[in-house]
Amino acid sequence: MGFRMASPWLHPKTGVWYYRRVVPTALRPIIGKTEYRISLKTKDLKEAKRRYPDAAAKVDAALVAAEGGPVRLTNEQVHALAGEWLQRELERLKADPDEKECDLLLDQMAHAAEKGLEAANVSSELNALLQSENLVIDLDSRSRLVPRLFWNKVKLLNSLKAMAHGDYSPDATLDTLPKWKRPVPTATSSSVFISSLLDAWVTERKPIERTEYERRRFLGRLATFVGHDDATKLTKADIVRWKDALLAEDKHPKTVTNHLLHARALFEWAKNNERLAINPADGVVVAEATTKQRARLPFSDDDAKTLLSDARKRKGFRRWVPWLLAYSGARLEEVCQAMTSDVRQEKGIWYLDINLDDEGKSLKMGEDNARKIPLHQDIIGEGFLKFVEGLPKLSPLFPDAAKDRFGKRGGTATKILGRWMRDLGIADRRKVPNHSWRHRFKDLCRNAHIEKSIHDALTGHASKDEGDKYGLGYSLEVLSTAIKKLPQQCPKEK
């Protein structure tokens, strides 16, 4: 069982993948065709899926231009469209529901609701639904449709679970839903929509997923605040009011600055590409005094003992990530993305291999940050190797750290470890689960009289000396000798 997603179409004769989309009847006289059929110029499905969004964005832009812009859904239409999706999916899946898959999907949705990732969880369903309706909606409508679709998906999965046990009784709530009627675009041809600008910007710039996600989220908040999606109607006063409203919500000045940076960057791109006459966000900033970066502080000796002793009571990444960070100076994502095969032994020395060997891994400076970090005797003494031996071969080192919407285990881990740290009484906001360990590790190295170039090699900090870029760097034996100099940070109670 699976939810229908927009996907490439395979030409039965040539074996080439295509993007296909039916043109709405009302727009066929304007566009001059009944269907878009665009070759993705590949016979490889994986490559076709990579190229598919670009083709979809171009067609969306053409349809938007023909319609006069994205439409705004009324409250009735939001409920009707989400209800239409629910009834279609029930009809499609009711014949052979899979209870185990329903339970798995419900667990994923519970995690998404806890993390505020409802939009990411239903993004594929939402996009497929809008495409099936040949519909382009504004950001405000999308933000209102997401929660309705999310909870209808929960209802769908629970209904399918009941059907798996033979309960096919009708859901009376379905009769209360309004009937879906496709809205008619009302925008003027002179409008330039934020959603259309975002689509065009993504098509041209191809940003990483996190950047696109944050830009759409922040600009969606702007559209909701001003009550429309038309960038030509935005004024500098609107942006100032939005900034003031965000600050009034007690958002940190740095967070508000990030909102403004995304808006300013998008509108500047639109202005430079003659899509907008002005950049309404130009010059709107948060006062410099309030946005000054707060310096990170290292964990103190007492902090380290508190965290590491409590970690002993935990399992999985909650047990071992704090210990690995404390004795390695590694970045949190470097540790969280590791595989069991990355814990290796060479010349009698156990070490954690920080590498890019597996798909989905990333390092801050690419291959230049790949390195070997010998395991401190305390890590081994705590039973870390036994923990690794108990995991399946070729398994993630921390499978219990669920991937976030960007496929990163560290994104989930940092939030959980952050809350855990605060619950243990470490309240200073300048102390955080990742960098405070790195800061502390640097101090421990300095106090142990470990050369700067050696602890830079351990932490993956780049040298400014051009000569340091030559050769293969320090041997594992030298790095191991340095690690052994670090003191115990949390001795076991006798």
C-alpha positions in Angstrom: 0.0 0.0 0.0 1.3 3.5 -0.8 -0.1 7.0 -1.4 -0.1 8.1 -5.0 2.6 10.5 -5.9 3.3 12.5 -9.1 6.0 10.6 -11.0 7.6 10.2 -14.5 5.8 8.4 -17.3 7.7 5.7 -19.2 7.2 5.8 -23.0 6.2 2.3 -24.0 8.2 2.3 -27.3 11.3 4.2 -26.6 11.8 3.5 -22.9 12.5 7.2 -22.3 10.9 8.8 -19.2 8.6 11.8 -19.7 6.8 14.5 -17.7 3.1 14.5 -18.5 0.3 16.8 -17.4 -3.2 17.3 -18.8 -4.0 21.0 -19.5 -7.3 22.1 -17.9 -10.1 22.4 -20.4 -10.6 26.1 -19.8 -7.0 26.8 -20.5 -6.6 24.8 -23.7 -7.6 27.7 -26.0 -5.0 29.9 -24.3 -2.2 27.3 -24.2 -3.0 25.7 -27.5 -2.6 22.1 -26.4 -4.5 19.4 -24.4 -1.5 17.9 -22.7 2.1 18.7 -21.7 4.5 15.8 -22.6 8.1 16.7 -22.0 11.0 14.3 -22.5 13.2 14.0 -19.5 15.9 12.6 -21.9 16.9 9.6 -19.8 16.1 6.0 -19.5 17.2 5.9 -15.9 14.3 6.3 -13.4 16.5 7.8 -10.7 17.8 10.5 -13.0 14.3 11.0 -14.4 13.0 11.7 -10.8 15.8 14.2 -10.4 14.9 16.1 -13.5 11.1 15.8 -13.0 10.7 18.9 -10.6 12.3 21.2 -13.2 9.9 20.2 -15.9 7.0 20.4 -13.4 8.0 23.9 -12.3 8.1 25.1 -16.0 4.6 23.7 -16.7 3.3 25.2 -13.4 4.6 28.6 -14.4 2.9 28.3 -17.8 -0.4 27.3 -16.2 -0.1 30.1 -13.6 0.5 32.6 -16.3 -2.6 31.4 -18.3 -4.8 31.4 -15.2 -3.7 34.8 -14.0 -2.0 33.5 -10.9 -2.5 31.2 -8.0 -5.9 31.0 -6.5 -6.9 31.5 -2.9 -9.1 28.7 -1.4 -11.9 29.6 1.0 -12.3 27.8 4.2 -15.1 25.7 2.7 -12.9 24.8 -0.3 -10.0 23.8 2.0 -12.2 21.3 3.8 -13.8 20.1 0.6 -10.5 19.5 -1.1 -9.0 17.6 1.8 -12.2 15.6 2.1 -12.1 14.8 -1.6 -8.6 13.4 -1.1 -9.8 11.3 1.8 -12.7 9.8 0.0 -10.6 9.0 -3.1 -7.8 7.3 -1.1 -10.4 5.3 0.9 -11.9 4.1 -2.3 -8.5 3.2 -3.8 -7.1 1.4 -0.8 -10.0 -0.2 1.0 -9.9 -3.5 -1.0 -6.6 -4.7 0.6 -5.5 -2.6 3.5 -2.2 -3.4 5.2 -2.4 -2.9 9.0 1.3 -3.1 9.6 2.0 -0.4 7.1 -0.7 1.7 8.6 0.9 1.4 12.0 4.3 2.4 10.6 2.8 5.4 8.8 0.9 6.5 11.9 4.1 6.3 14.0 5.9 8.5 11.4 3.0 11.0 11.6 3.1 11.0 15.4 6.8 11.9 15.2 6.1 14.6 12.5 3.4 16.1 14.7 5.7 16.2 17.7 8.4 17.9 15.7 6.1 20.3 13.8 6.8 18.6 10.5 3.2 18.1 9.3 3.9 19.9 6.0 6.8 17.7 5.2 4.8 14.5 6.0 2.0 15.3 3.6 4.0 17.2 0.9 3.9 14.4 -1.6 0.2 13.9 -1.1 -0.5 17.6 -1.3 1.5 18.1 -4.5 -0.1 15.0 -6.2 -3.6 16.3 -5.2 -3.0 19.7 -6.6 -1.6 18.3 -9.8 -4.6 15.9 -10.2 -6.8 19.0 -9.9 -4.6 21.1 -12.2 -4.6 23.6 -9.4 -2.1 26.2 -8.3 -2.9 27.8 -4.9 -1.4 30.6 -3.0 0.8 30.2 0.1 -1.9 31.1 2.5 -4.2 28.4 1.1 -1.4 25.9 1.2 -0.7 26.6 4.9 -4.4 26.1 5.7 -4.7 23.0 3.6 -1.7 21.2 5.2 -3.2 20.5 8.7 -6.5 19.4 7.2 -4.8 17.0 4.9 -2.5 15.8 7.7 -5.4 14.9 10.0 -7.4 13.4 7.1 -4.4 11.2 6.5 -4.5 10.1 10.1 -8.3 9.4 9.7 -7.6 7.4 6.5 -5.0 5.2 8.2 -7.2 4.5 11.2 -10.1 3.7 8.9 -7.9 1.3 6.9 -6.8 -0.4 10.1 -10.5 -1.0 11.0 -11.1 -2.4 7.5 -8.2 -4.8 7.9 -10.2 -6.3 10.7 -13.4 -6.5 8.7 -15.0 -3.2 9.8 -16.2 -1.5 6.7 -19.0 0.5 8.3 -19.3 4.0 6.6 -17.8 7.0 8.3 -20.7 9.4 9.0 -18.4 12.4 9.1 -17.8 12.1 5.4 -21.4 13.1 4.7 -20.8 16.4 6.6 -18.0 17.5 4.2 -18.8 20.2 1.6 -18.7 19.2 -2.0 -15.5 20.1 -3.8 -15.8 22.6 -6.6 -12.7 23.8 -8.4 -12.2 27.6 -7.9 -11.9 30.1 -10.7 -8.7 32.3 -10.8 -9.5 35.9 -10.1 -6.0 37.5 -10.1 -5.1 40.2 -12.6 -2.5 39.7 -15.3 -0.3 42.3 -13.6 0.1 40.3 -10.4 3.4 38.6 -9.6 2.9 36.0 -6.9 5.3 35.0 -4.2 4.7 31.3 -4.9 5.5 31.8 -8.6 8.7 33.7 -7.7 9.7 30.8 -5.4 9.1 28.2 -8.1 11.1 30.2 -10.7 13.9 30.8 -8.2 14.1 27.1 -7.3 14.1 26.1 -11.0 17.0 28.5 -11.7 19.1 28.2 -8.6 18.4 24.6 -7.5 19.1 25.3 -3.9 19.7 22.5 -1.3 16.5 21.1 0.2 16.9 22.9 3.5 17.3 26.3 1.9 14.3 25.8 -0.2 12.2 24.6 2.7 13.2 27.5 4.9 12.6 30.1 2.2 9.1 28.7 1.4 8.3 28.5 5.1 9.4 32.1 5.9 7.8 33.6 2.8 4.6 31.7 3.6 4.5 33.4 6.9 4.9 36.8 5.2 2.0 36.0 2.8 -0.2 34.9 5.8 0.7 38.0 7.7 -0.2 40.5 4.9 -3.2 38.4 3.8 -2.3 37.9 0.1 0.3 36.3 -2.2 0.8 39.2 -4.6 4.4 40.5 -4.4 3.6 43.6 -6.4 1.3 44.8 -3.6 4.0 44.5 -1.0 5.5 47.7 0.4 8.4 48.4 2.7 5.9 49.3 5.4 4.5 45.8 5.1 7.9 44.3 5.7 8.5 46.5 8.7 5.2 45.6 10.2 6.0 41.9 9.6 9.4 42.4 11.3 7.7 44.1 14.3 5.1 41.4 14.6 7.7 38.6 14.6 9.6 40.4 17.4 6.4 40.9 19.3 5.9 37.1 19.1 9.1 36.9 21.2 11.1 35.4 18.4 14.8 35.9 18.8 16.3 38.8 16.8 18.5 36.4 14.9 15.5 34.3 13.9 13.7 37.5 12.7 16.8 38.5 10.8 16.8 35.1 9.0 13.2 35.7 7.9 14.2 39.1 6.5 17.2 37.7 4.8 15.2 35.1 2.9 12.6 37.7 1.9 15.2 40.2 0.8 17.2 37.6 -1.2 14.1 36.4 -3.1 12.8 39.9 -3.9 16.3 41.1 -5.0 16.6 38.1 -7.3 13.1 39.0 -8.7 14.1 42.6 -9.2 17.4 41.7 -10.9 15.4 39.4 -13.3 12.8 42.1 -14.0 10.0 40.2 -12.3 9.5 43.0 -9.7 10.2 46.8 -10.0 11.5 47.1 -6.5 12.7 45.0 -3.6 10.2 45.8 -0.7 12.5 44.2 1.9 15.5 46.3 0.9 17.0 48.1 3.9 14.7 46.5 6.5 16.9 45.0 9.3 16.8 44.3 13.0 18.9 46.6 15.0 22.6 45.5 15.0 22.9 45.5 18.8 20.1 42.9 19.2 21.4 40.6 16.5 25.0 40.3 17.6 26.0 36.6 17.7 26.0 35.2 21.1 29.4 33.5 21.8 29.2 29.8 22.4 30.5 28.6 25.7 32.2 25.3 26.5 30.7 22.8 28.9 32.3 23.1 32.3 33.7 20.1 34.2 30.5 20.0 36.3 28.4 20.2 33.1 30.3 17.3 31.5 29.9 15.1 34.6 26.2 15.9 34.8 25.6 15.0 31.1 27.9 12.0 30.8 26.7 10.4 34.1 23.1 10.8 33.0 23.8 9.5 29.5 25.0 6.2 31.2 21.3 5.6 32.0 20.2 6.0 28.4 20.3 3.8 25.3 21.2 4.3 21.6 22.3 7.8 20.5 21.2 9.3 23.8 23.7 7.0 25.5 26.7 7.3 23.2 26.5 10.6 21.2 27.4 12.8 24.2 30.3 10.5 25.1 31.7 10.5 21.5 31.3 14.3 21.3 33.1 14.8 24.6 36.1 12.7 23.7 36.4 13.4 19.9 35.5 17.1 19.3 33.5 15.9 16.2 30.5 17.7 14.9 27.2 16.2 15.9 26.1 15.2 12.4 29.4 13.6 11.7 28.8 11.2 14.6 25.0 10.7 14.0 25.5 9.8 10.3 28.1 7.2 11.0 27.7 3.5 10.1 28.8 0.5 12.2 31.5 -0.1 9.5 33.0 3.3 10.4 34.1 2.0 13.8 37.4 0.4 12.7 40.7 -1.0 14.0 44.1 -0.4 12.5 47.4 -1.4 14.0 45.6 -2.2 17.3 44.0 1.3 17.4 40.2 1.6 17.4 38.9 4.7 15.8 35.9 6.4 14.3 36.3 7.0 10.6 34.6 10.3 9.5 34.1 9.9 5.8 31.7 10.3 2.8 31.6 6.6 1.9 27.9 6.3 2.1 25.1 8.0 0.2 23.4 10.7 2.3 26.5 11.6 4.3 27.8 15.1 4.2 30.8 16.9 5.7 31.1 20.7 6.3 34.1 21.0 4.0 33.6 17.9 1.9 36.4 15.4 1.6 38.8 17.8 3.2 37.0 17.1 6.5 37.4 13.3 6.2 39.5 12.1 9.1 40.2 9.3 11.6 39.5 10.0 15.3 41.0 7.4 17.7 38.6 6.2 20.5 39.6 7.4 23.9 40.2 4.6 26.5 37.1 5.9 28.5 34.9 5.3 25.5 36.1 1.8 25.1 35.9 1.2 28.8 32.3 2.3 28.8 31.4 -0.6 26.5 31.1 1.3 23.2 32.6 -1.5 21.1 30.2 -4.0 22.7 27.3 -1.7 21.7 28.6 -1.6 18.1 29.0 -5.4 18.0 25.3 -5.7 18.9 24.1 -3.8 15.9 23.5 -5.4 12.5 26.4 -5.2 10.0 26.2 -2.3 7.6 23.7 -0.6 9.9 23.6 3.0 10.9 25.4 3.5 14.2 22.4 5.2 15.7 19.3 3.9 13.9 17.1 5.3 16.8 18.0 8.8 15.7 15.3 9.2 13.1 16.2 11.2 10.0 14.6 14.7 9.8 12.9 15.9 6.6 16.4 16.6 5.1 17.5 13.1 5.7 19.8 14.1 8.6 19.9 12.2 11.9 21.7 15.0 13.6 18.7 17.3 13.1 16.6 15.1 15.2 19.4 14.3 17.7 20.3 17.9 18.4 16.7 18.8 19.4 16.3 15.8 21.7 19.7 16.3 23.3 19.0 20.0 23.6 15.8 19.4 25.6 17.6 16.7 27.7 20.4 19.1 28.5 18.0 21.9 29.6 16.0 19.3 31.7 19.3 18.5 33.5 19.6 22.2 34.5 22.1 23.5 32.0 20.1 26.7 31.2 22.7 29.0 29.7 21.6 29.5 26.1 25.2 30.0 25.1 25.7 26.3 25.8 24.4 23.9 23.1 24.7 20.1 22.5 27.1 20.3 19.7 29.4 23.3 19.8 29.8 23.4 23.5 31.4 19.9 23.4 33.7 21.1 20.6 34.7 24.2 22.5 35.4 22.0 25.6 37.4 19.5 23.6 39.6 22.3 22.3 40.2 23.5 25.9 41.0 20.0 27.1 43.6 19.6 24.2 45.2 22.9 25.1 45.4 22.1 28.8 46.9 18.7 27.9 49.6 20.5 25.8 48.5 18.9 22.6 49.8 20.9 19.6 47.2 23.0 17.8 47.8 21.4 14.5 47.0 18.0 16.0 43.8 19.0 17.7 42.8 20.8 14.5 43.3 17.5 12.7 41.1 15.8 15.2 38.3 18.3 15.0 38.5 19.0 11.3 39.4 22.6 11.6 41.2 23.9 8.5 44.7 25.3 8.8 45.5 28.7 7.4 49.0 27.5 6.6 49.3 26.6 2.9 52.0 24.1 3.8 49.7 22.1 6.0 47.7 21.2 2.9 50.5 19.0 1.6 50.9 15.4 2.5 48.4 13.0 4.2 48.5 14.6 7.7 49.2 13.0 11.0 49.4 9.3 11.4 46.8 7.4 13.4 49.5 6.6 16.0 50.2 10.3 16.6 46.5 11.1 16.9 46.0 8.2 19.3 48.9 9.4 21.5 47.2 12.8 21.7 43.8 11.4 22.5 45.3 9.4 25.4 46.5 12.6 27.0 42.9 13.8 27.5 41.7 13.4 31.1 38.8 11.3 32.4 35.7 13.5 32.4 33.2 11.3 34.3 34.8 8.5 36.4 32.5 5.7 37.4 31.3 5.8 40.9 32.9 3.1 43.1 
